[in-house]
Amino acid sequence: MQTVATASRADQTRALSLSTIAFTACFAVWTIFSIIGVAIKAELGLNDTQFGLLVATPILTGSVTRLFLGVWTEKYGGRLVFSSQMILTALATWALTLADSYIMYLIAALGIGLAGGSFIIGVAYVSRWYDAGHQGTALGIFGAGNVGAAVTKFVAPFVMVAYGWHGVAYVWAAGLAIIGVLFFLLAKDDPELVERRKTGAKAPSLAQQFAPLKNLQVWRFSLYYFFVFGAFVALALWMPHYLIDVYGIDVRFAGMAAASFSLSASLFRAYGGVLSDKFGARRVMYWTFGFSLLFLFMLSYPPTDYVIQGKDGAIAFSTQMGLWPFIVTLFGLGFFMSLGKAAVFKHIPVYYPGHVGAVGGLVGMIGGLGGFVLPIAFGALLDLTGIYTSCFALLFGLVAIALSWMHLSVRAMERAAHGEVLDALPQLPEMQDIHHPERTAMPRVLEDWRPEDAQFWAEKGRAVARRNLWISIPALLLAFSVWMVWSVVVARLPAIGFDFTPGQLFWLAALPGLSGATLRIFYSFMVPIFGGRLWTTLSTASLLLPAMGIGYAVQNPETPYLIFLVLALLCGFGGGNFASSMANIGYFFPKAEKGNALALNAGLGNLGVSVMQFLVPIVITAGVFGAIGGEPVTLSDGGQLWMQNAGFVWVPFILAATIAAWLGMNDIADARASFADQAVIFGRKQNWLMCILYTGTFGSFIGYSAGFPLLTRLAFPDVNALNYVFLGPLVGALSRAGTGWISDKFGGGRVTFWTFALMIVATFGVITFLGLGSFIGFFACFMALFFLTGVGNASTFQMIPVIMGREIPRLMPQLGVEERKRQIAMESGAIVAFTSAIAAYGAFFIPKAYGTSIAMTGSAVGALWGFLIFYVICVVITWAVYTRPGGLLHDIEHGRTPQGTAAQPAE
């Protein structure tokens, strides 16, 4: 961290001034939709929910990119990253004028959202020029660049009246591009980056930068910033629309009134930095939350008529906040929000001096997501309740939670300190338990983990490993349930009033597989970087987004198809969890028990597909959640469906699993590897061959699970497929969990070979009975396919550690015994996770192949022939590479060890 001694006053002023100007310009562009969105709403005839999504979309990009931009700034320097970000954002703003449909506007808005990432770039850049005693003030001045929102509110309405909304986009794009070029020419690289280049020191790794994200306090700060910044952005976007509708004023007056809030919530941020340096950030946060509760209570009280029975008759009166009291109250709210923004970011460079980019990026990302989520929630609440002040009531509840959590945390730390110890605490006592500037302390990390030590395993290891396994299994089960929920939902959408074509329905069924498989590629490498406990908690909590989104979207037949596409992609969060879950559990168990543990985790996790296909058809026929669950849809035959329950039913279980993962799971210190360490598998031929084989087994299982309900309904319309389809995934999941011993006894290679041979026969049976129109034969052959995929899932995973146990000594003979064991374990875990990622694309390609085959030929038979040919290829690979005499696994599976090669036990 830089000090006054290492950075001159002139250089500090230059860095702060240029960064503040750049951030102001970026923020003006980031909130451009708050003004031009009104014109676009009228032009396209958007409802309140669609308008909320449009104005919030740039906030999504700006929020998510903050995490990466902060890390890149730490690595490459603010001068390069800041200027590049501004020029790219300017191009996206100009491209907005070329859009001609709602979808194109949303796509352009994603690009414009890059402007929001400027905040963390500036924080990481500016903080390196100042010492800890002056960072609060410096960052407060920089953060006052939020005033860019007020610039847009003041100036943009007049530009739009004169030149239309296209003129606003042109002017804002040109201005940002010019500032981006000037920043690159005039700014200097920060002293820390210059020193690192001189000494040749390496930039910190991703694992080192992201390490503090394990601390719960960091996530609590993120909640604070979700309100003080996220709600500020949301209100800045929402207020012009609110003022026009509630008070009937024109767009120019509405823009100026909303700008007063943006000004107070921006300019006073610099003052908040001064107060945080002087009185302490914690005290400022108490002021912020306390006054915000008062103001939000006043704002959330809706216009109300009262009738009181008096002695002389009825006494009638009403309450309503007028325009000017509303503006004054909103200004006061903005003032304290600006103080809170400065106070939150006072903590980060002081307590995480080596992780400003990563920690600030996360806090900024969560805060920015508030600016994305809250406008959508405002629109949904308004559509649902019809009460305009519902947006302030939502914020009132959010502040109450944040204040309670902060106060309970502070009191817990104060009760743990006594006398002189209490006096010696810093201004942020809630951070005392993790504040070690020289290192990052990790909670619930197993520093000593020796599962191969029989005594350690018996006394301690087995209990800890099993606890993590039995917490992981329900979390993974829920992930599979949410991932595949579309397989049931899409089959009933036409019945509840959605006019989607068969092709559109197959796309909805296929997209979760596409996104889930893609996410698995990234999830494969997350556990060694973030740790299993944190990653399981986050990945499980992420399932709330699609679960709740589906619950709301299916209640309105007017919901655009685009929303359903987005929700289908979000369901892929569940699919990605498998890769990280399997990699995590594999680290806990010794070789002798690892296969069984992975089989239980995967098999019972896969069971989530069957649980979902069994449970959803039941819960959608009853009002499980009462009035809060929404109204049912009445069908043509007089029946009723609560289709929203298909999403809502998972919410309480997801919350419970998330809490259990955070409180009950552990991280293993030795299970650490960078992406570069794990990337060695991309050069292993066996990795790619196993990707093909596992696609044939698990890809078939998950693809058939996704497409089986819709295929059955189309092929046999007289059969109520939803009564039977859950049996397929149930058979496949149970066969995986219960047949691992077959591979242990006869060898994974041989079991895999005969599994594919029998799958060829079963697929031919499906084709035959589909042509004959026999549902019983069709169903029986599919059950056989599901059973065989489960057996093959277990056998292929059993092959991987055995294969790498043979390959690593040959490929890396220089390794010692212990190094070899670690390398085998690391590469086996990475290959298990990566092959699961590639195989998961089956959830996309199989339903899509059905749809394409039906569209081209009127039947799914063409797709099934393609699957059969693929199984033939898998049989050939298994025999030629692994099971033939002289093959890689032939001698091991026949109880013989080739001369000169030490037998390697299965991992």
GIQUINOR-V690464 format. One record per residue. PHI is phi in radians with two decimals (none if undefined). PSI is psi in whole degrees, -180 to 180 (NA if undefined). Layout:
BEGIN
<<PHI;PSI> <PHI;PSI>>
END
This chain:
BEGIN
<<none;137> <-1.38;154> <-2.21;174> <-1.07;-29> <-1.22;-27> <-1.82;-5> <-2.38;126> <-1.21;158> <-1.06;-38> <-1.15;-42> <-1.17;-37> <-1.09;-46> <-1.12;-41> <-1.06;-50> <-1.08;-45> <-1.18;-43> <-1.14;-51> <-1.09;-40> <-1.16;-40> <-1.14;-43> <-1.08;-45> <-1.10;-42> <-1.16;-39> <-1.05;-45> <-1.10;-43> <-1.10;-41> <-1.20;-33> <-1.09;-41> <-1.23;-39> <-1.07;-33> <-1.80;21> <-1.09;-30> <-1.23;-17> <-1.09;-25> <-1.82;-58> <-1.23;-18> <-1.11;-31> <-1.09;-43> <-1.19;-40> <-1.17;-37> <-1.04;-46> <-1.19;-38> <-1.12;-40> <-1.71;-8> <1.17;46> <-1.43;148> <-1.48;179> <-1.13;-37> <-1.17;-44> <-1.13;-39> <-1.12;-42> <-1.05;-39> <-1.16;-39> <-1.11;-49> <-1.25;-22> <-1.56;-19> <-1.04;-44> <-1.05;-30> <-1.19;-34> <-1.08;-52> <-1.07;-46> <-1.08;-30> <-1.36;-51> <-1.11;-40> <-1.23;-16> <-1.04;-38> <-1.08;-42> <-1.38;-38> <-1.13;-35> <-1.11;-43> <-1.15;-43> <-1.13;-35> <-1.13;-41> <-1.04;-35> <-1.55;-45> <-1.85;-12> <1.69;147> <-1.20;-31> <-1.04;-49> <-1.26;-47> <-1.19;-43> <-1.11;-48> <-1.14;-41> <-1.12;-42> <-1.09;-41> <-1.17;-41> <-1.17;-42> <-1.12;-39> <-1.14;-39> <-1.07;-41> <-1.10;-41> <-1.15;-38> <-1.14;-42> <-1.12;-38> <-1.15;-21> <-1.02;-34> <-1.20;-13> <-1.58;-8> <-1.20;146> <-2.35;12> <-2.68;166> <-1.03;-42> <-1.11;-42> <-1.15;-36> <-1.10;-41> <-1.12;-41> <-1.12;-45> <-1.11;-36> <-1.12;-32> <-1.07;-41> <-1.18;-41> <-1.09;-31> <-1.05;-18> <-1.00;-24> <-1.04;-33> <-1.17;-22> <-1.25;-9> <-1.09;-28> <-1.05;-51> <-1.24;-28> <-1.05;-48> <-1.15;-39> <-1.08;-48> <-1.13;-36> <-1.31;-51> <-1.17;-40> <-1.08;-23> <-1.34;-10> <-1.68;-9> <-2.21;153> <-1.43;169> <-1.05;-33> <-1.26;-15> <-2.11;2> <-1.21;-34> <-1.04;-46> <-1.16;-46> <-1.08;-47> <-1.24;-30> <-1.12;-43> <-1.10;-45> <-1.06;-45> <-1.13;-20> <-1.11;-9> <-1.07;-10> <-0.96;-19> <-1.07;-14> <-0.97;-30> <-1.12;-39> <-1.20;-37> <-1.00;-46> <-1.09;-43> <-1.12;-38> <-1.32;-49> <-1.57;-42> <-1.01;-41> <-1.00;-38> <-1.27;-38> <-1.12;-39> <-1.20;-39> <-1.11;-38> <-1.39;-41> <-2.17;3> <1.43;169> <-1.19;-25> <-1.07;-37> <-1.10;-39> <-1.05;-45> <-1.10;-42> <-1.09;-46> <-1.15;-45> <-1.15;-39> <-1.14;-45> <-1.10;-45> <-1.08;-42> <-1.19;-39> <-1.10;-42> <-1.10;-45> <-1.13;-36> <-1.08;-43> <-1.16;-44> <-1.11;-37> <-1.09;-42> <-1.12;-37> <-1.36;-34> <-1.75;-28> <-1.33;159> <-2.00;154> <-1.18;142> <-1.17;153> <-1.02;-35> <-1.14;-42> <-1.15;-42> <-1.07;-44> <-1.12;-39> <-1.13;-38> <-1.18;-37> <-1.14;-43> <-1.47;-13> <1.32;15> <-1.21;146> <-1.39;149> <-1.21;152> <-1.05;145> <-1.28;166> <-1.05;-41> <-1.06;-42> <-1.19;-40> <-1.23;-34> <-1.58;-5> <-0.96;-44> <-1.14;-14> <-1.16;-9> <-1.27;-21> <-1.34;131> <-1.08;-32> <-1.06;-35> <-1.09;-39> <-1.28;-28> <-1.19;-41> <-1.08;-34> <-1.11;-38> <-1.12;-43> <-0.96;-46> <-1.27;-25> <-1.00;-37> <-1.45;-58> <-1.13;-32> <-1.81;-49> <-1.05;-44> <-1.20;-33> <-1.05;-49> <-1.09;-44> <-1.07;-45> <-1.20;-36> <-1.07;-36> <-1.36;-34> <-1.52;-28> <-1.09;-43> <-0.97;-45> <-1.09;-43> <-1.10;-48> <-1.14;-40> <-1.11;-45> <-1.30;-40> <-1.45;-43> <-1.86;-4> <1.18;31> <-1.67;165> <-1.44;174> <-1.16;-32> <-1.21;-46> <-1.15;-40> <-1.08;-41> <-1.11;-42> <-1.21;-39> <-1.14;-44> <-1.16;-32> <-1.15;-29> <-1.11;-38> <-1.15;-45> <-1.09;-37> <-1.11;-49> <-1.15;-34> <-1.43;1> <-2.10;-57> <-1.08;-36> <-1.38;0> <-1.10;-36> <-1.08;-41> <-1.15;-35> <-1.09;-35> <-1.14;-40> <-1.12;-45> <-1.11;-37> <-1.16;-38> <-1.17;-34> <-1.52;-47> <-1.86;-14> <1.82;139> <-1.16;-33> <-1.10;-44> <-1.12;-39> <-1.12;-37> <-1.16;-35> <-1.10;-44> <-1.03;-46> <-1.03;-52> <-1.22;-38> <-1.10;-52> <-1.20;-33> <-1.11;-39> <-1.03;-44> <-1.09;-50> <-1.12;-41> <-1.21;-33> <-1.09;-43> <-1.11;-43> <-1.27;-29> <-1.46;-11> <-1.31;116> <-1.34;159> <-0.97;128> <-2.38;139> <-1.78;132> <-2.04;143> <-2.28;115> <-1.94;133> <-1.44;104> <-1.65;178> <-1.19;-25> <-1.80;15> <2.09;-170> <-1.27;137> <-1.96;115> <-1.92;136> <-2.69;168> <-2.41;158> <-2.14;138> <-2.82;135> <-1.41;125> <-1.27;174> <-1.09;-50> <-1.24;-40> <-1.04;-35> <-1.10;-46> <-1.11;-42> <-1.14;-44> <-1.10;-42> <-1.13;-37> <-1.09;-43> <-1.10;-40> <-1.06;-44> <-1.08;-37> <-1.03;-49> <-1.30;-28> <-1.14;-37> <-1.16;-39> <-1.10;-41> <-1.14;-37> <-1.08;-43> <-1.17;-40> <-1.15;-40> <-1.07;-46> <-1.45;-2> <-1.20;-34> <-1.13;-42> <-1.14;-55> <-1.19;-21> <-1.35;-44> <-1.70;-15> <-2.32;61> <-1.06;-27> <-1.70;4> <-2.36;31> <-1.04;-42> <-1.11;-48> <-1.25;-50> <-1.17;-48> <-1.09;-35> <-1.12;-43> <-1.15;-49> <-1.06;-44> <-1.14;-37> <-1.14;-47> <-1.10;-42> <-1.09;-44> <-1.12;-35> <-1.10;-28> <-1.05;-38> <-1.19;-21> <-1.54;-47> <-1.26;-43> <-1.14;-44> <-1.05;-36> <-1.14;-42> <-1.14;-38> <-1.02;-47> <-1.14;-42> <-1.14;-42> <-1.12;-39> <-1.14;-43> <-1.14;-36> <-1.37;-43> <-1.76;-26> <1.32;8> <-1.84;119> <-1.13;-36> <-1.36;4> <-1.07;-27> <-1.12;-39> <-1.29;-32> <-1.11;-38> <-1.09;-44> <-1.17;-34> <-1.04;-45> <-1.11;-39> <-1.11;-44> <-1.15;-39> <-1.05;-41> <-1.15;-46> <-1.10;-44> <-1.13;-43> <-1.10;-45> <-1.11;-44> <-1.09;-46> <-1.17;-42> <-1.11;-37> <-1.19;-42> <-1.14;-44> <-1.12;-37> <-1.10;-40> <-1.25;-38> <-1.20;-36> <-1.18;-24> <-1.45;-8> <-1.99;146> <-2.40;144> <0.93;-123> <-1.11;-32> <-1.08;-41> <-1.13;-42> <-1.13;-28> <-1.47;-7> <-1.16;151> <-1.28;-178> <-1.20;-11> <-2.13;72> <-1.10;-24> <-1.17;-13> <-1.73;1> <-1.04;-38> <-1.24;-14> <-2.15;2> <-1.49;99> <-2.31;92> <-0.95;-30> <-1.41;-15> <-2.70;168> <-1.89;111> <-1.35;134> <-1.93;123> <-1.36;147> <0.98;40> <-1.83;131> <-1.50;99> <-1.28;-32> <-2.02;105> <-2.36;108> <-2.25;74> <-1.13;-24> <-1.38;-11> <-1.43;113> <-1.02;-42> <-1.18;-46> <-1.03;-44> <-1.11;-43> <-1.22;-39> <-1.43;-35> <-2.38;-46> <-1.06;-46> <-1.05;-44> <-1.11;-44> <-1.15;-45> <-1.10;-44> <-1.18;-36> <-1.06;-45> <-1.11;-38> <-1.12;-46> <-1.34;-13> <-1.46;-36> <-1.18;-37> <-1.07;-53> <-1.12;-33> <-1.11;-42> <-1.24;-36> <-1.04;-45> <-1.12;-37> <-1.08;-44> <-1.16;-36> <-1.08;-47> <-1.21;-37> <-1.04;-43> <-1.74;8> <-1.07;-28> <-1.11;-26> <-1.06;-26> <-1.68;-42> <-1.07;-46> <-1.11;-28> <-1.21;-20> <-1.92;-3> <-1.04;-45> <-1.03;-33> <-1.22;-22> <-1.87;18> <1.82;6> <-1.60;122> <-1.65;70> <-1.83;144> <-1.31;162> <-0.98;-38> <-1.09;-42> <-1.15;-38> <-1.15;-41> <-1.14;-34> <-1.09;-43> <-1.10;-38> <-1.23;-28> <-1.58;-32> <-1.09;-38> <-1.01;-36> <-1.15;-39> <-1.14;-49> <-1.23;-38> <-1.09;-42> <-1.14;-41> <-1.13;-43> <-1.12;-32> <-1.05;-34> <-1.03;-43> <-1.36;-41> <-1.08;-27> <-0.97;-31> <-1.88;5> <-1.39;-37> <-1.07;-47> <-1.13;-20> <-1.56;-50> <-1.67;-27> <1.75;143> <-1.15;-36> <-1.13;-52> <-1.12;-44> <-1.20;-38> <-1.11;-40> <-1.09;-49> <-1.16;-45> <-1.19;-32> <-1.24;-44> <-1.08;-32> <-1.11;-18> <-1.18;-18> <-1.09;-33> <-1.06;-56> <-1.20;-35> <-1.09;-48> <-1.28;-36> <-1.08;-43> <-1.08;-42> <-1.02;-36> <-1.48;-38> <-1.16;-39> <-1.31;-7> <-1.40;-13> <-2.23;111> <-1.06;-13> <-1.51;-2> <-1.03;126> <-1.08;151> <-1.05;-32> <-1.02;-39> <-1.09;-40> <-1.17;-36> <-1.10;-43> <-1.10;-44> <-1.14;-37> <-1.08;-41> <-1.14;-39> <-1.16;-28> <-1.08;-21> <-1.08;-17> <-0.94;-39> <-1.15;-38> <-1.18;-36> <-1.16;-26> <-1.09;-28> <-1.06;-44> <-1.06;-47> <-1.25;-35> <-1.13;-45> <-1.16;-42> <-1.09;-39> <-1.19;-49> <-1.14;-34> <-1.03;-28> <-1.28;-23> <-1.44;-26> <-1.87;151> <-1.28;168> <-0.95;-42> <-1.15;-23> <-2.05;-3> <-1.14;-42> <-1.05;-45> <-1.16;-41> <-1.10;-45> <-1.14;-37> <-1.13;-41> <-1.14;-46> <-1.05;-48> <-1.28;-46> <-1.13;-49> <-1.26;-27> <-1.18;-45> <-1.00;-27> <-1.04;-18> <-1.03;-31> <-1.11;-46> <-1.19;-41> <-1.02;-44> <-1.11;-47> <-1.21;-19> <-1.52;-42> <-1.36;-43> <-1.04;-47> <-1.02;-23> <-1.42;-49> <-1.25;-23> <-1.34;-6> <-1.75;6> <-2.48;151> <-1.42;72> <-1.04;-37> <-1.80;10> <1.13;-145> <-1.15;-32> <-1.24;-15> <-1.50;-6> <1.65;171> <-1.49;152> <-1.40;167> <-1.81;130> <-1.54;126> <-1.49;169> <-1.10;-28> <-1.55;8> <1.63;-10> <-1.30;169> <-2.22;145> <-2.26;130> <-1.77;74> <-1.09;-25> <-1.09;-24> <-1.15;-20> <-1.06;-28> <-1.69;-45> <-1.15;-29> <-1.07;-24> <-1.51;-16> <-1.03;-52> <-1.08;-35> <-1.23;-37> <-1.13;-43> <-1.06;-43> <-1.14;-42> <-1.16;-36> <-1.11;-47> <-1.11;-42> <-1.09;-41> <-1.12;-42> <-1.23;-39> <-1.50;-26> <-1.95;-14> <-1.65;170> <-2.32;162> <-1.90;152> <-1.92;122> <-1.06;-37> <-1.29;-17> <-1.48;52> <-2.04;130> <-2.73;138> <-1.33;169> <-1.08;-36> <-1.09;-39> <-1.10;-45> <-1.31;-24> <-1.16;-7> <-1.06;-25> <-1.15;-22> <-1.20;-17> <-1.70;4> <-1.63;119> <-1.01;-38> <-1.12;-31> <-1.03;-47> <-1.28;-35> <-1.15;-41> <-1.22;-27> <-1.06;-42> <-1.12;-48> <-1.15;-42> <-1.25;-27> <-1.11;-37> <-1.15;-29> <-1.70;-69> <-1.19;-38> <-1.01;-38> <-1.19;-45> <-1.01;-52> <-1.30;-33> <-1.20;-43> <-1.12;-37> <-1.08;-40> <-1.28;-38> <-1.70;-14> <-1.07;-46> <-1.04;-47> <-1.23;-39> <-1.08;-44> <-1.12;-40> <-1.13;-39> <-1.31;-39> <-1.34;-33> <-2.31;75> <-1.11;-21> <-1.45;-7> <-1.79;132> <-1.37;88> <-1.08;-31> <-1.14;-16> <-1.35;-15> <-2.17;-24> <-1.13;-24> <-1.16;-20> <-1.15;-34> <-1.07;-59> <-1.06;-32> <-1.09;-47> <-1.08;-44> <-1.13;-41> <-1.20;-45> <-1.18;-36> <-1.17;-33> <-1.18;-44> <-1.23;-28> <-1.84;-1> <-2.03;12> <-1.06;-30> <-1.12;-27> <-1.11;-44> <-1.19;-37> <-1.10;-36> <-1.44;-45> <-1.82;-12> <1.76;133> <-1.09;-35> <-1.11;-47> <-1.16;-41> <-1.11;-41> <-1.10;-42> <-1.01;-52> <-1.25;-27> <-1.09;-48> <-1.15;-37> <-1.06;-44> <-1.24;-30> <-1.15;-33> <-1.06;-46> <-1.10;-46> <-1.12;-40> <-1.13;-40> <-1.08;-37> <-1.12;-41> <-1.05;-46> <-1.05;-45> <-1.10;-51> <-1.27;-26> <-1.16;-39> <-1.18;-35> <-1.39;-13> <1.30;25> <-1.70;110> <-1.18;-39> <-1.09;-48> <-1.12;-42> <-1.01;-48> <-1.18;-42> <-1.11;-43> <-1.16;-36> <-1.20;-37> <-1.09;-39> <-1.09;-41> <-1.08;-45> <-1.06;-43> <-1.06;-44> <-1.19;-36> <-1.11;-37> <-1.13;-43> <-1.07;-44> <-1.18;-34> <-1.03;-45> <-1.20;-41> <-1.23;-39> <-1.17;-40> <-1.17;-31> <-1.18;-29> <-1.21;-36> <-1.06;-54> <-1.14;-30> <-1.17;-44> <-1.06;-47> <-1.23;-28> <-1.11;-27> <-1.49;-36> <-1.41;-40> <-1.05;-46> <-1.05;-32> <-1.33;-41> <-1.43;-29> <-2.30;65> <-1.16;-16> <-1.32;-12> <-1.31;145> <-1.35;179> <-1.09;-50> <-1.19;-40> <-1.11;-38> <-1.12;-42> <-1.06;-45> <-1.12;-40> <-1.14;-43> <-1.08;-45> <-1.10;-44> <-1.13;-48> <-1.21;-37> <-1.10;-45> <-1.08;-42> <-1.15;-40> <-1.21;-41> <-0.98;-47> <-1.19;-44> <-1.21;-41> <-1.10;-35> <-1.14;-32> <-1.18;-49> <-1.13;-42> <-1.12;-30> <-1.13;-16> <-1.08;-16> <-1.02;-31> <-1.13;-21> <-1.64;-50> <-1.23;-34> <-1.19;-52> <-1.06;-37> <-1.19;-36> <-1.12;-39> <-1.02;-50> <-1.07;-44> <-1.12;-43> <-1.10;-43> <-1.14;-41> <-1.14;-35> <-1.51;-37> <-2.12;-10> <1.45;4> <-2.60;156> <-1.52;2> <-1.07;-39> <-1.02;-42> <-1.13;-41> <-1.14;-37> <-1.08;-38> <-1.09;-40> <-1.12;-41> <-1.06;-43> <-1.10;-38> <-1.10;-39> <-1.14;-34> <-1.09;-43> <-1.07;-42> <-1.12;-38> <-1.07;-45> <-1.09;-46> <-1.08;-47> <-1.03;-44> <-1.23;-48> <-1.18;-36> <-1.67;-35> <-2.03;-43> <-1.84;-14> <-1.20;160> <-0.98;126> <1.61;-7> <-1.22;168> <-1.08;-33> <-1.90;-3> <-1.05;-51> <-1.14;-41> <-1.12;-45> <-1.29;-14> <-1.82;15> <1.36;18> <-2.11;146> <-2.01;124> <-1.00;147> <-1.07;138> <1.46;1> <-2.13;123> <-1.30;134> <-1.13;136> <-1.94;123> <-1.18;152> <-1.13;137> <-1.27;NA>>
END
